[in-house]
Amino acid sequence: MIKGGFVNALRSSVLIERPRLNTQVTRDKKLVIDILLLMVGGACTSLQGVVNGALSQHINGGFSSWLSFAIGSFLLFIFFMVDTRGGKSINWTNSVKTAPWWSWLGGLPGAAFVLIITLFIPYRGAAVVSGITICAQMVTSLFVDSLAFFGCVHRPATLPRLFGISLMIAGVLMVALG
């Protein structure tokens, strides 16, 4: 029998538990603002693909993806400069020493995402591409949470969570095939 951290993580990744009834719901004062901002972020993701896809039909998918990152990088640089007082509020030496090596590569999956949606939206449509990518995000996120990868908090893949993702996948199939 294989023993080790991975096996233990795999065993604890799926948890079957009884639904909790009458649990105390705490009220998070920021919850409404957080939900609204996350909804804006989700809408922006869909709009980004549509805008990049439209440009790719007139120029090139690679260029429109690059332009998206260039404009986004410029705006994020301005936000960074304001937010950190020109980078002065960051302990750069400590950050370089303590951050995991892979955390510096966050732009790679983002670039792949932007390129893929830019290439596929023009002929698959925004609803299908967004639905598939959102389902893929949910499945990947559930996997990451359930195995506590990348320093995430361990949140087991409970039956309600698995059922919810199954419903999402069924919904995307209905949109894609309908």
C-alpha positions as CSV (number, residue, x, y, z in Angstrom):
1,M,0.0,0.0,0.0
2,I,1.3,3.4,-0.9
3,K,1.7,5.7,2.0
4,G,2.4,9.4,2.0
5,G,1.1,12.9,1.9
6,F,-0.5,12.5,-1.6
7,V,-2.4,9.4,-0.6
8,N,-3.7,11.0,2.6
9,A,-4.7,14.2,0.6
10,L,-6.5,12.0,-1.9
11,R,-8.4,10.1,0.8
12,S,-9.5,13.4,2.5
13,S,-10.3,15.0,-0.8
14,V,-13.8,13.6,-1.1
15,L,-16.0,13.9,2.0
16,I,-19.5,12.5,2.3
17,E,-21.4,14.4,5.0
18,R,-25.0,14.9,6.0
19,P,-26.5,18.2,5.1
20,R,-26.4,20.6,8.0
21,L,-29.9,22.0,8.8
22,N,-30.5,25.0,11.0
23,T,-26.9,26.1,11.0
24,Q,-26.1,29.7,12.1
25,V,-25.5,31.9,9.1
26,T,-23.2,34.7,9.9
27,R,-23.6,38.0,8.0
28,D,-20.6,39.2,6.2
29,K,-20.9,43.0,5.7
30,K,-18.6,42.9,2.7
31,L,-20.4,39.9,1.1
32,V,-22.7,42.0,-1.1
33,I,-19.9,44.2,-2.4
34,D,-17.7,41.1,-3.0
35,I,-20.5,39.4,-5.0
36,L,-21.1,42.5,-7.1
37,L,-17.4,42.9,-7.9
38,L,-17.0,39.2,-8.7
39,M,-20.0,39.5,-11.0
40,V,-18.4,42.5,-12.8
41,G,-15.2,40.4,-13.1
42,G,-17.2,37.5,-14.6
43,A,-18.9,39.8,-17.1
44,C,-15.6,41.3,-18.0
45,T,-14.2,37.9,-18.8
46,S,-17.0,37.2,-21.2
47,L,-16.7,40.7,-22.8
48,Q,-13.0,40.3,-23.1
49,G,-13.4,37.2,-25.2
50,V,-16.0,38.7,-27.4
51,V,-13.9,41.9,-28.0
52,N,-10.7,40.0,-28.6
53,G,-12.5,37.5,-30.9
54,A,-13.9,40.3,-33.0
55,L,-10.5,41.9,-33.4
56,S,-9.0,38.5,-34.3
57,Q,-11.3,38.2,-37.3
58,H,-9.8,41.4,-38.7
59,I,-6.1,41.0,-37.7
60,N,-4.8,37.9,-36.0
61,G,-5.6,35.9,-32.9
62,G,-2.1,36.2,-31.5
63,F,-2.0,40.0,-32.0
64,S,-5.4,40.6,-30.5
65,S,-4.5,38.5,-27.5
66,W,-1.2,40.4,-27.1
67,L,-2.9,43.7,-27.4
68,S,-5.4,42.7,-24.7
69,F,-2.5,41.9,-22.4
70,A,-0.6,45.1,-23.3
71,I,-3.6,47.3,-22.6
72,G,-4.5,45.4,-19.4
73,S,-0.9,45.5,-18.3
74,F,-0.7,49.2,-18.7
75,L,-3.9,49.7,-16.6
76,L,-2.7,47.2,-14.0
77,F,0.6,49.0,-13.8
78,I,-1.2,52.3,-13.0
79,F,-3.2,50.6,-10.3
80,F,-0.1,48.9,-8.9
81,M,1.7,52.3,-8.7
82,V,-1.2,54.0,-6.9
83,D,-1.9,51.0,-4.6
84,T,1.7,50.5,-3.5
85,R,2.9,54.1,-3.6
86,G,5.2,53.3,-6.5
87,G,6.1,49.9,-5.1
88,K,7.5,51.4,-1.9
89,S,5.0,49.5,0.4
90,I,6.3,46.1,-0.8
91,N,9.2,44.3,0.9
92,W,10.7,43.1,-2.4
93,T,13.6,41.1,-0.8
94,N,11.3,39.2,1.5
95,S,8.8,38.6,-1.3
96,V,11.4,37.1,-3.6
97,K,12.7,34.8,-0.8
98,T,9.3,33.6,0.5
99,A,7.0,33.4,-2.5
100,P,7.0,29.9,-4.1
101,W,8.7,29.8,-7.5
102,W,5.5,28.9,-9.3
103,S,3.6,31.9,-8.0
104,W,5.6,34.2,-10.2
105,L,4.2,32.4,-13.3
106,G,0.6,33.5,-12.9
107,G,0.5,35.3,-16.3
108,L,1.1,32.1,-18.2
109,P,-2.3,30.5,-17.6
110,G,-3.9,33.9,-18.1
111,A,-2.2,34.3,-21.5
112,A,-3.3,30.8,-22.5
113,F,-6.9,31.6,-21.5
114,V,-7.0,34.9,-23.4
115,L,-5.5,33.3,-26.5
116,I,-7.8,30.3,-26.5
117,I,-11.0,32.3,-26.0
118,T,-9.9,34.8,-28.6
119,L,-9.5,32.0,-31.2
120,F,-12.6,30.0,-30.3
121,I,-15.3,32.7,-29.7
122,P,-15.6,33.8,-33.3
123,Y,-16.8,30.4,-34.5
124,R,-18.1,28.7,-31.3
125,G,-19.9,31.7,-29.8
126,A,-19.5,33.5,-26.5
127,A,-22.1,31.4,-24.6
128,V,-20.5,28.0,-25.5
129,V,-16.9,29.2,-24.9
130,S,-17.7,30.9,-21.7
131,G,-19.8,28.0,-20.4
132,I,-17.1,25.5,-21.1
133,T,-14.3,27.6,-19.7
134,I,-16.4,28.3,-16.5
135,C,-17.1,24.6,-16.1
136,A,-13.4,23.9,-16.5
137,Q,-12.6,26.6,-13.9
138,M,-15.0,25.0,-11.5
139,V,-13.7,21.4,-12.0
140,T,-10.1,22.5,-11.7
141,S,-10.9,24.7,-8.6
142,L,-12.7,21.9,-6.9
143,F,-9.7,19.6,-7.5
144,V,-7.3,22.3,-6.2
145,D,-9.5,22.9,-3.1
146,S,-10.0,19.2,-2.4
147,L,-6.3,18.4,-2.5
148,A,-5.2,21.8,-1.0
149,F,-2.9,22.5,-3.9
150,F,-1.0,25.8,-4.2
151,G,-1.5,26.7,-0.6
152,C,-5.3,26.8,-0.8
153,V,-7.5,26.0,2.1
154,H,-8.6,22.4,2.1
155,R,-12.2,22.2,1.2
156,P,-13.3,18.6,0.4
157,A,-15.3,17.7,-2.7
158,T,-18.6,17.1,-0.9
159,L,-21.5,15.5,-2.6
160,P,-23.4,18.8,-2.9
161,R,-20.4,20.4,-4.5
162,L,-20.0,17.6,-7.0
163,F,-23.7,17.7,-7.7
164,G,-23.5,21.4,-8.3
165,I,-20.7,21.0,-10.8
166,S,-22.6,18.2,-12.5
167,L,-25.5,20.5,-13.0
168,M,-23.3,23.1,-14.5
169,I,-21.8,20.7,-16.9
170,A,-25.3,19.5,-17.9
171,G,-26.3,23.1,-18.4
172,V,-23.4,23.9,-20.6
173,L,-24.1,20.8,-22.7
174,M,-27.7,22.0,-23.2
175,V,-26.4,25.4,-24.3
176,A,-23.7,23.9,-26.6
177,L,-26.0,21.3,-28.2
178,G,-29.3,23.2,-28.1
